[in-house]
Amino acid sequence: MRRSSCCGSVDLLADEPKGHSLRQVSEVAAFAAAGTTFLRITGGFVWPKTLPSFTTAAGNFEIVRSGRVEIVAAGERRRARQAFRRKRAGCLLRRLAILQPFGRSLKNSLGLACLSMVGGLLCGLLWACNKPAALPPKAERVPTLNEVKAKAESGDATAQNMLGEMYVKGQGAAPNYKEAANWFRKAAEQGNPAGQSNLGLMYEAGQGVPLDYAEAVKWYRRAAERGYSDAQYNLAVMYTFARGVPNDIAEAVKWFRLAAEQGDGLAQYNIGQRYRIAKGLPQDLVEAYKWLSLAATQGTPDAARDRDALKRSMTREQVSEAQRRVREFIPKKSVPAATK
C-alpha cells in the first residue's frame, strides 16, 4: 500500500479471478471511505460483476476495464483522460518534427500572402474613399459672331460656312438669310462642300436667294461629288421628286446608297424601304431588314417600327442573316463619287 499527498492507491494482487471477489470489494470500499480519491486494483482480470459501481462519502466510483481494472473518482478520471490526450498529442508532434521547417516556411509564406492581400484591399479602399471626384468635362467654347466673322473676312472657307450657319440660326445676331446665303456662296466658291450643300438648301427653300431648283441641284451635285453625305441625300431627293432634274429612280437610288454607306440614317431608311417594296431595287427582305435596323440605331423616325413589322414576314434564317450583316456593317469614309 502506498500513499501520496494528492491521492492514495492500493494494489491488490490475486492469481485467479475468483481470488479477488468479495475481499477486494470490502477493502476497496473501506479505503474509499477513508477519503482516497484514486484506487487501482491490479493483478489480472476482474470480471465486471466482481467490482460493481458504488457510492461512498468520497464520491461516485465506476469500473473502467482495459487490461487492468481502475476505479477512479469522476473528477480524477476526467483529468486523467485530459493528460493522456495531451501526451498523445505531444507524441504526434514529435513524430512530425521533421515537417516543422517546411511547416514554418509554409506558415510564413501564407502569412506574407495574407498580409499582401489585406494590404492591397486596404489600399484599394483608401484610394476609392479618397479618390478625387472626376472633373466635369470642359464645355467647348463657342466662338462669338465677331470672332468667326474676322476669320471669314480673312478668307477662311470653314469660317465663312460657320458664319452663314450662325446667321441662319440667329446666333449672336438676328436671323439674316440674305447675309447667310452671301457667306455660304463665298465658302462654296472656294470648294467647301458644306458651304456648297448649304447654298443648295437656300436655293431649294428660296431663303436669302430666289427659289431655284436647278441652282440647288447644281450646288448639291458639286458637294455630293466630293463625298458630302448631306448633299448626296438632298440630290437623291431632287431626283425622286423631279425638282430641277427629270425624275430618275436609278439616279436617286445611286445617291441614296452613297449616303447610306457613309452612315446617313435617312438615306439608310430610304434604301431599306426600297428593298422592302421593290421600288428602284429588287425585293430583298434581308437587305431591307439590314438597312432599316441601321437606320433605327440612329433614331430615324419609323425605322424600328417598320423593321419589326417586316420581321414578322421573315423566316428565322433570314433574320439571323440580316442581323449578321448589321453587325458587320462599317460606314465608309467620305470619298468623292468620281473615284467610285
C-alpha positions, 0 to 999 in steps of 0.5 A: 500500500502506498500513499501520496499527498494528492491521492492514495492507491492500493494494489491488490494482487490475486492469481485467479479471478475468483481470488479477488471477489468479495475481499477486494470489494470490502477493502476497496470500499473501506479505503474509499471511505477513508477519503482516497480519491484514486484506487487501482486494483491490479493483478489480472482480470476482474470480471465486471460483476466482481467490482460493481459501481458504488457510492461512498462519502468520497464520491461516485466510483465506476469500473473502467476495464482495459487490461487492468481494472481502475476505479477512479473518482469522476473528477480524477478520471476526467483529468486523467483522460485530459493528460493522456490526450495531451501526451498523445498529442505531444507524441504526434508532434514529435513524430512530425518534427521533421515537417516543422521547417517546411511547416514554418516556411509554409506558415510564413509564406501564407502569412506574407500572402495574407498580409499582401492581400489585406494590404492591397484591399486596404489600399484599394479602399483608401484610394476609392474613399479618397479618390478625387471626384472626376472633373466635369468635362470642359464645355467647348467654347463657342466662338462669338459672331465677331470672332468667326466673322474676322476669320471669314473676312480673312478668307477662311472657307470653314469660317465663312460656312460657320458664319452663314450657319450662325446667321441662319440660326440667329446666333449672336445676331438676328436671323439674316438669310440674305447675309447667310446665303452671301457667306455660304456662296463665298465658302462654296466658291472656294470648294467647301462642300458644306458651304456648297450643300448649304447654298443648295438648301437656300436655293431649294427653300428660296431663303436669302436667294430666289427659289431655284431648283436647278441652282440647288441641284447644281450646288448639291451635285458639286458637294455630293461629288466630293463625298458630302453625305448631306448633299448626296441625300438632298440630290437623291431627293431632287431626283425622286421628286423631279425638282430641277432634274427629270425624275430618275429612280436609278439616279436617286437610288445611286445617291441614296446608297452613297449616303447610306454607306457613309452612315446617313440614317435617312438615306439608310431608311430610304434604301431599306424601304426600297428593298422592302417594296421593290421600288428602284431595287429588287425585293430583298427582305434581308437587305431591307431588314439590314438597312432599316435596323441601321437606320433605327440605331440612329433614331430615324423616325419609323425605322424600328417600327417598320423593321419589326413589322417586316420581321414578322414576314421573315423566316428565322434564317433570314433574320439571323442573316440580316442581323449578321450583316448589321453587325458587320456593317462599317460606314465608309469614309467620305470619298468623292463619287468620281473615284467610285 
